[in-house]
Amino acid sequence: MKLIIQLPTPIHFPTKILNFRKFFTVHKSNLKIISFNVNGIRSAIRKGFLDWLMKTKPDILCLQEVKATEDQFELHLIKEMGYDTYFFPAEKKGYSGVAIFTLNKPLKITYGCSIKEYDKEGRILRVDFKDFSVMNVYFPSGTTGEIRQAFKMKWLSDFYKYSNEIRKEFPFLLIGGDFNICHKPIDIHNPVANAKSSGFLPEEREWFTGFFQNGFIDTFRMFNQEPHQYTWWSYRVGARERNLGWRIDYLVASQALKKMVKRALILKEVHFSDHCPVMVEISD
């Protein structure tokens, strides 16, 4: 089943001055924001996630596929590091779910996008700091068949509209998450063999192109145009060691935020999941 997405005319927003130090009590030269699909936070904790978090200490951490509720692990250990923690789990136990840890309390927390079919799967969580907003998203996968692929394509259309609405309120918007799409051939280890694979379908890639043309920026590609830069690897034997991966995890900045993005990295040395974290540093 193939759905055609009609993308609206790009929206342009006026630029205004943003001072991050208004919103954060932790005064640093740069704000460090990380997105990470942990594929089960309890599993990641058993593999050393808490030690990594203590050493890395991002200002904001967006997690996807948490697969747990707050009462299913020792959350107090994270709070003792200074984090306020917010979880939006799926209704189905052990499935999906997103979380945000932040060193500074947001002015507002929004759970979901008010579309029931997505919210019951725990796919969107947002924290707002006056003029600056961070959205954590976990896009659906279409790998299990036509029904879920159609669900994914509907999500893409709805998310396009939703993200534009949020950007009207918060021109300084950062979206972090697992998008479950490789945008270009450079983002996947074998583009020819995967040309008909969910996550690299022409209609998914076309959606991503339209999304970027509408005023969002792929922060990693602002700084790195090299091939073989991936964020997910199959659990098949040797896939990660041979770097046979996909780049499906992104930190996407609105156009207004672009000049404030100072650095963007893939933290490929982190091995608590089949994904690795991605990071941006932002400064005034």
C-alpha positions as CSV (number, residue, x, y, z in Angstrom):
1,M,0.0,0.0,0.0
2,K,1.4,3.3,-1.0
3,L,0.1,6.6,0.3
4,I,0.9,9.9,-1.3
5,I,1.7,12.8,1.0
6,Q,0.8,16.3,-0.1
7,L,3.2,18.7,1.6
8,P,2.0,22.3,2.2
9,T,3.8,25.5,1.2
10,P,6.9,26.1,3.4
11,I,6.4,28.3,6.4
12,H,8.9,31.1,7.2
13,F,9.2,32.6,10.7
14,P,10.8,35.9,11.8
15,T,14.1,35.6,13.7
16,K,14.3,36.8,17.2
17,I,17.1,36.9,19.8
18,L,17.3,33.9,22.1
19,N,19.4,33.8,25.3
20,F,19.6,30.2,26.6
21,R,20.8,31.4,29.9
22,K,17.4,32.8,30.7
23,F,16.1,29.2,30.8
24,F,18.9,27.2,32.3
25,T,20.4,27.6,35.8
26,V,23.4,25.4,34.8
27,H,25.6,28.1,33.1
28,K,27.8,26.5,30.4
29,S,29.3,27.9,27.2
30,N,27.2,25.3,25.3
31,L,24.0,23.4,26.1
32,K,24.4,19.7,25.4
33,I,21.4,17.8,24.2
34,I,21.4,14.1,23.4
35,S,18.9,11.8,21.8
36,F,19.2,8.0,22.3
37,N,17.0,5.0,21.4
38,V,17.9,2.8,24.4
39,N,15.8,-0.2,23.2
40,G,14.7,-0.8,26.8
41,I,16.0,1.4,29.6
42,R,16.2,-1.5,32.1
43,S,18.5,-3.4,29.7
44,A,20.6,-0.3,29.1
45,I,21.0,0.2,32.9
46,R,22.3,-3.3,33.2
47,K,24.9,-2.5,30.6
48,G,26.2,0.6,32.2
49,F,23.8,3.4,31.2
50,L,23.9,5.1,34.6
51,D,27.7,5.4,34.7
52,W,27.6,6.8,31.1
53,L,24.9,9.3,32.1
54,M,26.9,10.5,35.1
55,K,30.0,11.0,33.0
56,T,28.3,12.6,30.0
57,K,25.8,14.7,31.9
58,P,23.8,16.2,29.1
59,D,21.5,19.2,29.9
60,I,18.7,17.4,28.2
61,L,18.4,13.7,27.3
62,C,15.7,12.4,25.0
63,L,15.1,8.7,25.2
64,Q,13.1,6.5,22.9
65,E,11.9,2.9,23.2
66,V,12.1,3.1,27.0
67,K,9.8,0.1,27.3
68,A,9.1,0.7,31.0
69,T,7.2,2.8,33.4
70,E,8.8,4.9,36.1
71,D,8.1,2.4,38.9
72,Q,9.9,-0.5,37.1
73,F,13.4,0.6,37.8
74,E,15.4,2.7,40.3
75,L,14.5,6.1,38.9
76,H,15.8,7.8,42.1
77,L,19.4,7.2,40.9
78,I,18.7,9.4,37.9
79,K,17.0,12.0,40.0
80,E,20.0,12.1,42.4
81,M,22.1,13.2,39.5
82,G,20.0,16.4,39.4
83,Y,17.5,15.5,36.6
84,D,13.8,16.2,36.4
85,T,12.4,13.1,34.7
86,Y,9.3,12.9,32.5
87,F,7.9,9.6,31.0
88,F,5.3,8.9,28.4
89,P,4.9,5.2,28.2
90,A,2.8,3.2,25.7
91,E,-0.4,1.6,26.9
92,K,1.1,-1.8,25.9
93,K,3.5,-3.0,28.5
94,G,7.2,-3.4,27.4
95,Y,6.6,-1.5,24.1
96,S,7.7,1.9,22.7
97,G,7.6,4.8,25.1
98,V,9.6,8.0,25.4
99,A,11.2,9.9,28.2
100,I,13.0,13.2,28.8
101,F,15.6,14.0,31.5
102,T,16.5,17.6,32.0
103,L,18.7,19.4,34.5
104,N,16.3,22.4,34.6
105,K,12.6,22.3,35.1
106,P,10.6,23.2,32.0
107,L,7.8,25.6,32.1
108,K,5.5,23.1,30.5
109,I,5.4,19.4,29.7
110,T,3.2,18.1,26.9
111,Y,2.5,14.4,26.7
112,G,1.5,13.2,23.3
113,C,0.1,15.1,20.3
114,S,-3.7,14.6,21.1
115,I,-4.1,12.0,18.4
116,K,-5.1,8.8,20.2
117,E,-3.8,6.2,17.8
118,Y,-0.3,7.7,18.3
119,D,-0.5,8.7,21.9
120,K,-1.5,5.2,23.1
121,E,1.9,4.1,21.7
122,G,3.9,6.7,23.6
123,R,5.5,8.5,20.7
124,I,5.8,12.2,21.5
125,L,6.9,14.1,24.6
126,R,7.8,17.8,24.6
127,V,9.3,20.2,27.2
128,D,9.0,24.0,26.8
129,F,11.4,26.6,28.2
130,K,9.6,29.9,27.5
131,D,10.7,30.5,23.8
132,F,12.8,27.3,23.4
133,S,11.2,23.9,23.0
134,V,12.6,20.3,22.8
135,M,10.4,17.6,21.2
136,N,11.2,13.9,21.7
137,V,9.8,11.6,19.1
138,Y,9.8,7.9,18.2
139,F,8.5,7.4,14.7
140,P,6.7,4.1,13.9
141,S,8.4,1.4,12.0
142,G,6.8,-0.2,8.9
143,T,9.0,-3.3,8.8
144,T,6.3,-5.7,10.0
145,G,4.1,-5.4,7.0
146,E,1.6,-3.3,5.0
147,I,-0.7,-2.4,7.9
148,R,2.1,-0.8,9.9
149,Q,3.7,0.8,6.8
150,A,0.3,2.5,6.1
151,F,0.2,3.6,9.8
152,K,3.7,5.0,9.4
153,M,2.8,7.0,6.3
154,K,-0.2,8.5,8.0
155,W,2.0,9.4,11.0
156,L,4.4,11.2,8.6
157,S,1.6,13.3,7.2
158,D,0.2,14.1,10.6
159,F,3.6,14.8,12.2
160,Y,4.5,17.2,9.4
161,K,1.4,19.3,10.3
162,Y,1.9,18.9,14.0
163,S,5.6,20.0,14.0
164,N,4.6,23.1,11.9
165,E,2.0,24.0,14.5
166,I,4.5,23.7,17.3
167,R,7.0,25.8,15.4
168,K,4.5,28.6,15.1
169,E,4.5,28.8,18.9
170,F,8.2,28.0,19.4
171,P,10.3,29.1,16.4
172,F,13.3,27.9,18.4
173,L,12.5,24.2,18.2
174,L,14.7,21.1,18.4
175,I,13.3,17.7,17.6
176,G,15.2,14.7,18.7
177,G,14.4,11.1,18.1
178,D,14.4,7.9,16.2
179,F,12.8,8.8,12.8
180,N,13.1,5.3,11.4
181,I,14.0,6.7,8.0
182,C,17.4,7.1,6.2
183,H,17.2,10.2,4.2
184,K,19.8,9.7,1.5
185,P,22.0,6.9,0.1
186,I,24.9,8.2,2.1
187,D,22.9,7.4,5.3
188,I,22.6,3.6,4.7
189,H,25.2,1.0,4.1
190,N,23.7,-0.6,1.1
191,P,21.2,1.7,-0.7
192,V,20.7,-0.5,-3.7
193,A,19.8,-3.7,-1.8
194,N,17.6,-1.7,0.6
195,A,15.7,0.4,-2.0
196,K,12.5,-1.4,-1.2
197,S,13.0,-1.7,2.5
198,S,10.8,0.2,5.0
199,G,12.9,3.0,6.3
200,F,14.4,3.7,2.9
201,L,11.4,3.7,0.6
202,P,11.1,6.5,-2.0
203,E,8.0,7.9,-0.4
204,E,9.6,8.0,3.1
205,R,12.7,9.7,1.7
206,E,10.5,12.2,-0.2
207,W,8.7,13.1,3.0
208,F,12.1,13.8,4.7
209,T,13.2,16.0,1.8
210,G,10.0,18.0,2.1
211,F,10.4,18.2,5.9
212,F,13.9,19.7,5.5
213,Q,12.8,22.0,2.7
214,N,10.1,23.3,5.0
215,G,12.6,24.9,7.4
216,F,14.1,22.1,9.5
217,I,17.8,21.3,9.5
218,D,19.6,18.0,9.8
219,T,22.2,19.1,12.4
220,F,24.6,16.3,11.9
221,R,24.9,17.0,8.2
222,M,25.7,20.7,9.0
223,F,29.1,19.5,10.1
224,N,29.8,16.0,8.6
225,Q,29.3,15.0,5.0
226,E,31.2,11.7,5.2
227,P,29.7,8.4,4.4
228,H,29.5,5.4,6.7
229,Q,28.0,7.4,9.6
230,Y,25.3,5.3,11.2
231,T,23.2,5.2,14.4
232,W,21.6,1.8,14.2
233,W,22.9,-1.7,13.4
234,S,21.1,-5.0,13.1
235,Y,21.8,-7.5,15.8
236,R,22.9,-9.9,13.1
237,V,26.4,-11.3,13.8
238,G,29.1,-8.8,12.8
239,A,26.8,-6.0,11.5
240,R,28.0,-3.4,14.0
241,E,31.6,-4.6,13.9
242,R,31.6,-4.3,10.1
243,N,29.6,-1.0,10.3
244,L,26.7,-2.2,8.2
245,G,24.3,0.3,9.6
246,W,21.6,2.9,9.0
247,R,21.4,6.5,10.1
248,I,17.9,6.8,11.4
249,D,18.4,8.9,14.6
250,Y,18.4,12.6,14.3
251,L,18.5,15.9,16.1
252,V,16.6,18.3,13.9
253,A,16.7,22.1,14.4
254,S,14.3,24.7,13.2
255,Q,15.8,27.3,10.8
256,A,15.7,29.9,13.5
257,L,17.9,27.7,15.7
258,K,20.4,26.9,13.0
259,K,23.0,29.6,13.8
260,M,23.1,28.5,17.5
261,V,24.1,24.9,16.7
262,K,27.8,24.7,17.3
263,R,28.5,21.0,17.1
264,A,26.7,17.7,16.2
265,L,28.1,14.2,16.8
266,I,27.2,10.6,16.6
267,L,28.4,8.9,19.8
268,K,29.1,5.5,18.1
269,E,31.3,4.3,21.0
270,V,28.2,3.9,23.2
271,H,27.0,0.2,23.0
272,F,24.0,-0.1,25.4
273,S,21.5,-0.6,22.5
274,D,21.3,-1.5,18.9
275,H,21.2,2.3,18.4
276,C,23.8,4.8,19.5
277,P,23.2,8.3,20.8
278,V,23.3,11.5,18.8
279,M,24.3,14.9,20.3
280,V,24.2,18.6,19.6
281,E,25.7,21.5,21.4
282,I,23.9,24.8,21.2
283,S,25.0,28.3,22.3
284,D,23.7,31.8,22.0
